[in-house]
């Protein structure tokens, strides 16, 4: 048996947190029109309207349906329409066809949210069941995941519009003197990774266990747009030496020549589509929207072509987590998350000194670790046991959060995961290398 972790929070505080998280989702959707909220640009992307409804479905299906007296669904068809992948709950509307669901309207989805929120408030006011509180906390963590997806998905949607619409106009974000790349040696030997049991964590973060780390060093900062432009200029996307076999097939089949959202002006300058519109790339900001294939190829190129980066590779998730565990709390509190409202990775200043910078926020960092269960892993009990475990195949682990992640949602042990060709998320690169 593996029950959900019980939140260490007073019922009144949980109700307040519920209201805050739910309001944040509506705030993120506020700049969008009804048409914006309807579009599904690729199968991986879900319409904003669907995100708003699905996270509401979660509370209605897993909490109200089971714990509300005299439960009646808001709409009987929503149980199928807004189910994502919970097979134990029942059927789901096909994911690639979510953009075809023109009804309910955005206004009706917001009415659905308000109706469920009212009923949830009443339930939380009269119920003090730790099992219910655990499901509420999971639902809020789930909604925070979808807040990031809402932003990354609408970015892709807007990028497909030839008018290059602006989600939020606030560019440029910052101008700083760049921090030179340096290699910082890390602890090695037998260490422990995995969630330590304090606070919320997803099932895939446990159990805590020992791993052995070889002597290694991590790059003190993330790889930048400017460094990626050098990789392109050196023919990186045209040279199979740097690519895994599957990666090279991906390059050829997709015609990839640069990261997602990059395009070249007639004068040769690189532009990138951002949530602030189409802008020139800032060479000092961390590279983002690259796949695992691209991250691995860049590391191989850098390790062979740059003398100062000789032997570069991607870090393992154990190397990354052990280093992150040593970070002060201020690194997480001050990271570039959704609360900064930059909605783009930020450059790191020279004042960061001889420390690991940008570990928290900015971009999800690809690791070389396949997404697999930890030794002794157990999925949660019940229907929510489908949350993470069944995806532990053909994916790679990412760490650290991004500029679109809620700050309170991530921690050093958090394991994100995507297929090796995914790049519509805010994904980037930190390098590692072995130390002899």
C-alpha positions in Angstrom: 0.0 0.0 0.0 1.2 3.5 -0.8 -1.3 6.2 0.3 -1.0 9.8 -0.8 1.1 12.0 1.4 -1.0 13.9 3.9 -0.5 17.7 3.8 0.9 19.4 6.9 -1.4 22.3 6.7 -4.4 23.6 8.6 -7.8 23.2 6.9 -8.4 27.0 6.7 -4.9 27.4 5.1 -5.6 24.6 2.6 -8.9 26.3 1.6 -7.0 29.6 1.1 -4.3 27.8 -1.0 -7.0 26.3 -3.1 -8.5 29.7 -3.9 -5.1 31.2 -4.7 -4.1 28.4 -7.1 -7.4 28.4 -8.8 -7.3 32.2 -9.3 -3.8 32.0 -10.7 -5.0 29.8 -13.6 -7.7 32.3 -14.5 -5.2 35.1 -14.4 -2.9 33.3 -16.8 -5.7 32.8 -19.2 -7.0 36.4 -18.9 -4.9 37.9 -21.8 -6.4 35.4 -24.3 -9.4 35.7 -26.5 -12.0 33.0 -27.0 -10.3 32.0 -30.2 -6.9 31.9 -28.6 -8.2 29.5 -25.9 -9.7 27.2 -28.6 -6.7 26.4 -30.7 -4.7 23.1 -30.6 -1.6 23.6 -32.8 -0.1 20.1 -32.5 -1.2 17.0 -30.7 1.1 17.6 -27.7 -0.5 21.0 -27.2 -3.9 21.3 -25.4 -6.2 24.3 -25.8 -6.2 26.8 -22.9 -9.9 26.1 -22.5 -9.2 22.4 -22.1 -6.6 23.0 -19.4 -9.0 25.1 -17.4 -11.7 22.5 -17.6 -9.5 19.4 -17.0 -8.0 20.6 -13.7 -11.6 21.3 -12.6 -12.6 17.8 -13.7 -9.9 16.5 -11.4 -11.5 18.1 -8.3 -15.0 17.1 -9.4 -14.1 13.5 -10.3 -11.6 12.5 -7.5 -13.0 14.6 -4.6 -16.6 15.8 -5.1 -17.9 12.6 -6.7 -16.5 10.5 -3.8 -17.0 12.8 -0.8 -19.9 15.2 -1.5 -23.3 14.3 -0.2 -25.8 13.9 -2.9 -23.2 14.4 -5.7 -24.5 15.3 -9.1 -22.1 16.1 -12.0 -22.1 19.7 -13.4 -22.5 18.1 -16.9 -22.5 14.3 -17.4 -20.5 14.4 -20.6 -17.6 16.3 -19.0 -16.5 13.1 -17.3 -15.3 11.8 -20.6 -14.6 15.1 -22.4 -12.0 16.4 -19.8 -10.5 13.1 -18.7 -6.9 13.0 -19.8 -5.4 9.5 -19.3 -7.1 8.0 -16.3 -8.2 4.6 -17.7 -9.6 3.5 -14.4 -12.0 6.5 -14.4 -13.3 5.6 -17.9 -13.2 6.7 -21.5 -11.4 9.8 -22.7 -11.9 12.1 -25.6 -8.9 11.6 -28.0 -6.1 13.9 -27.2 -5.3 15.1 -30.8 -9.0 16.2 -31.1 -9.2 18.5 -28.1 -9.1 21.5 -30.4 -12.2 20.4 -32.1 -14.3 20.7 -29.0 -15.7 24.1 -29.7 -18.4 23.7 -27.1 -18.5 24.3 -24.2 -17.5 27.9 -24.7 -14.8 29.6 -22.6 -17.5 31.3 -20.6 -19.2 28.0 -19.9 -15.8 26.5 -18.8 -15.4 29.4 -16.4 -18.9 28.8 -15.1 -17.9 25.1 -14.6 -14.9 26.2 -12.6 -16.9 28.6 -10.4 -19.5 26.0 -9.7 -17.0 23.4 -8.7 -15.1 25.9 -6.6 -18.2 26.8 -4.7 -18.9 23.2 -3.9 -15.2 22.5 -3.0 -15.3 25.5 -0.6 -18.4 24.1 1.1 -16.8 20.6 1.3 -13.6 22.0 2.8 -15.5 24.0 5.3 -17.3 21.0 6.8 -14.8 18.1 6.1 -11.6 17.6 8.0 -10.6 14.3 6.6 -6.8 13.9 6.0 -7.5 11.6 3.0 -9.6 14.4 1.4 -6.9 17.0 2.2 -4.3 14.8 0.5 -6.5 14.6 -2.7 -7.0 18.4 -2.6 -3.2 19.0 -2.3 -2.6 16.6 -5.2 -5.2 18.4 -7.2 -3.5 21.7 -6.5 -0.1 20.3 -7.5 -1.7 19.0 -10.6 -3.2 22.4 -11.5 0.2 24.0 -11.0 1.6 21.6 -13.6 -1.1 22.6 -16.0 -0.4 26.3 -15.3 3.0 25.7 -16.8 1.5 23.7 -19.7 -1.0 26.4 -20.3 1.8 28.9 -20.9 4.0 26.6 -23.0 1.0 25.5 -25.1 -0.3 29.0 -25.8 3.2 30.0 -26.7 3.2 27.3 -29.4 -0.3 28.3 -30.5 0.6 32.0 -30.9 3.8 31.2 -32.7 1.8 29.6 -35.5 0.1 32.9 -36.1 1.9 35.0 -38.8 1.1 38.2 -36.9 3.4 36.9 -34.1 0.9 38.0 -31.3 2.2 39.1 -28.0 1.0 37.4 -24.8 2.7 39.9 -22.5 4.7 42.9 -23.8 7.7 43.5 -21.6 10.9 43.1 -23.7 13.8 43.5 -23.2 13.9 41.8 -19.8 17.4 42.5 -18.6 20.9 43.4 -19.7 23.9 42.0 -17.7 27.5 41.2 -18.1 27.7 37.5 -18.9 29.1 35.0 -16.4 32.0 33.0 -17.9 31.6 29.3 -18.0 33.5 27.5 -15.2 33.6 23.9 -14.0 32.7 23.3 -10.4 33.8 19.9 -8.9 31.1 18.2 -6.9 31.0 15.6 -4.2 31.4 12.0 -5.2 31.0 8.6 -3.6 27.9 7.1 -2.0 25.1 9.7 -1.7 21.4 9.6 -1.2 18.8 11.0 -3.6 15.0 11.0 -3.6 12.4 12.8 -1.5 13.2 13.0 2.2 9.6 12.8 3.4 9.1 16.4 4.3 6.2 18.1 2.5 4.5 17.1 -0.7 6.2 15.0 -3.3 5.0 13.0 -6.3 5.2 9.2 -6.2 8.1 9.1 -8.7 10.4 11.0 -6.3 10.5 8.1 -3.8 11.8 6.1 -2.2 15.0 7.8 -1.1 18.0 5.6 -2.0 21.7 5.5 -2.3 23.6 6.0 -5.5 27.3 6.1 -6.3 28.7 9.2 -8.0 32.0 9.2 -9.8 34.2 12.3 -9.6 32.6 14.9 -11.8 32.1 18.7 -12.3 29.0 20.7 -13.3 28.9 23.8 -15.4 28.4 26.9 -13.2 25.6 28.2 -15.4 23.3 27.1 -18.2 24.3 27.0 -21.9 23.2 30.2 -23.6 21.5 31.3 -26.9 24.9 32.7 -28.0 26.7 29.5 -27.5 24.0 27.6 -29.3 24.3 30.0 -32.3 28.0 29.0 -32.4 27.0 25.3 -32.6 24.7 26.2 -35.5 27.4 28.3 -37.3 29.8 25.3 -36.9 27.4 23.1 -38.8 26.1 21.3 -35.8 22.8 20.4 -37.3 24.5 19.2 -40.5 27.1 16.9 -38.9 26.1 13.4 -37.9 29.2 13.0 -35.7 27.4 14.7 -32.8 24.1 13.0 -33.0 22.6 9.8 -31.6 21.3 7.6 -34.5 17.7 8.3 -33.5 18.6 12.0 -33.1 20.1 12.2 -36.6 17.0 10.5 -38.0 15.0 13.1 -36.2 17.1 16.0 -37.7 16.6 14.6 -41.2 12.9 13.8 -40.9 12.1 17.2 -39.2 14.5 19.3 -41.2 15.7 20.8 -37.9 18.3 23.5 -38.3 17.9 25.5 -35.0 15.9 25.3 -31.8 12.2 25.6 -31.9 10.9 29.2 -32.5 14.2 30.4 -34.0 14.0 32.1 -37.5 16.6 34.0 -39.5 16.2 37.5 -40.8 17.3 38.4 -44.3 20.3 40.1 -42.7 21.3 36.9 -41.0 20.3 37.8 -37.5 18.5 35.1 -35.4 15.1 35.9 -34.0 13.0 33.9 -31.6 9.4 33.8 -30.9 8.7 34.4 -27.2 5.6 35.2 -25.1 6.7 38.8 -25.6 6.5 38.4 -29.3 9.2 37.9 -32.0 12.5 39.3 -30.7 16.2 39.0 -31.5 17.9 36.3 -29.5 19.7 37.5 -26.4 23.0 35.7 -26.6 23.4 35.8 -22.8 20.0 34.1 -21.9 19.9 30.3 -21.4 19.0 28.3 -24.5 15.5 26.9 -24.4 13.1 24.8 -26.4 15.6 22.2 -27.4 15.0 18.4 -27.4 17.0 15.8 -25.6 18.5 14.9 -29.0 19.7 18.5 -29.5 21.0 18.8 -25.9 23.0 15.6 -26.3 24.4 16.6 -29.7 25.4 20.0 -28.3 27.2 18.4 -25.4 29.1 16.1 -27.7 30.1 19.0 -30.0 31.1 21.2 -27.1 33.2 18.4 -25.5 35.1 17.9 -28.7 35.3 21.3 -30.3 35.9 23.6 -27.3 39.1 23.0 -25.5 37.9 24.6 -22.3 34.8 22.3 -22.3 36.7 19.1 -23.2 34.8 16.0 -22.2 31.5 17.8 -21.8 28.3 15.7 -21.4 24.9 15.9 -19.9 24.7 15.3 -16.2 22.9 12.4 -14.7 19.8 13.1 -12.6 21.7 11.9 -9.5 24.5 14.3 -10.1 22.1 17.1 -10.6 20.0 16.3 -7.5 22.9 15.9 -5.1 24.3 19.3 -6.2 20.8 20.9 -5.9 20.4 19.5 -2.3 23.4 21.6 -1.3 21.9 24.8 -2.5 20.8 27.4 0.0 17.0 28.0 0.3 17.6 31.5 -1.2 18.5 29.8 -4.6 15.0 28.4 -4.8 13.3 31.4 -3.4 15.0 33.8 -5.8 14.9 31.6 -8.9 13.3 32.8 -12.2 9.9 31.1 -11.8 6.5 32.2 -13.0 6.2 34.7 -10.2 9.0 36.8 -11.7 6.7 37.4 -14.7 9.7 37.3 -17.1 8.2 34.2 -18.9 11.6 33.7 -20.5 14.9 32.4 -19.2 17.1 35.2 -17.8 20.8 35.9 -18.1 23.0 35.3 -15.0 25.2 38.1 -13.7 28.9 37.9 -12.9 28.0 38.6 -9.3 26.8 35.0 -9.0 30.5 34.1 -8.3 31.9 30.6 -7.9 28.6 28.9 -7.3 26.1 26.8 -9.3 23.8 29.4 -10.8 20.3 29.0 -12.5 19.7 25.6 -10.9 16.2 26.7 -9.8 13.9 28.0 -12.6 14.8 29.5 -16.0 14.7 26.2 -18.0 14.1 22.5 -17.3 17.6 20.9 -17.6 17.9 17.7 -19.6 19.8 14.9 -17.9 21.2 11.8 -19.4 19.0 9.6 -17.2 16.1 7.6 -18.6 12.8 8.1 -16.7 12.6 4.9 -14.7 11.3 3.8 -11.3 13.6 4.2 -8.3 14.5 0.9 -6.5 11.4 0.0 -4.4 9.0 2.4 -6.2 5.3 2.0 -5.5 2.6 3.8 -7.3 -0.1 5.5 -5.1 -3.1 3.6 -4.1 -6.3 3.8 -6.2 -7.1 5.6 -9.4 -4.5 8.4 -8.8 -1.9 5.6 -9.0 -2.0 6.2 -12.8 -0.4 9.7 -12.2 3.3 9.0 -13.0 4.2 5.3 -12.9 2.8 4.2 -16.2 4.9 6.8 -18.1 8.2 5.3 -17.0 9.3 4.2 -20.5 11.0 6.0 -23.5 11.4 9.3 -21.7 14.3 11.3 -20.2 14.4 13.1 -16.8 14.6 16.9 -16.5 15.3 18.9 -13.4 15.0 22.3 -11.8 11.8 24.0 -13.0 11.4 26.8 -15.5 10.4 30.4 -15.9 6.8 29.1 -16.4 6.8 26.9 -13.2 5.2 28.1 -10.0 8.0 28.5 -7.4 6.3 26.5 -4.7 5.7 23.6 -7.0 9.3 22.3 -7.4 12.1 21.1 -5.2 15.5 19.4 -5.6 13.9 15.9 -5.9 11.3 16.8 -8.5 11.5 14.6 -11.6 10.0 16.0 -14.8 10.1 13.9 -17.9 9.5 14.1 -21.6 10.2 12.1 -24.8 13.6 12.7 -26.4 12.1 14.7 -29.3 10.0 17.1 -27.2 11.0 20.7 -27.3 7.9 22.9 -26.9 8.5 23.1 -23.2 11.1 25.5 -21.6 13.9 22.9 -21.8 17.6 23.7 -21.8 21.1 22.5 -21.0 23.6 22.4 -18.2 26.8 20.6 -19.0 28.8 18.1 -16.8 32.1 16.3 -17.3 34.1 13.6 -15.6 37.0 14.5 -13.4 40.1 12.3 -13.5 
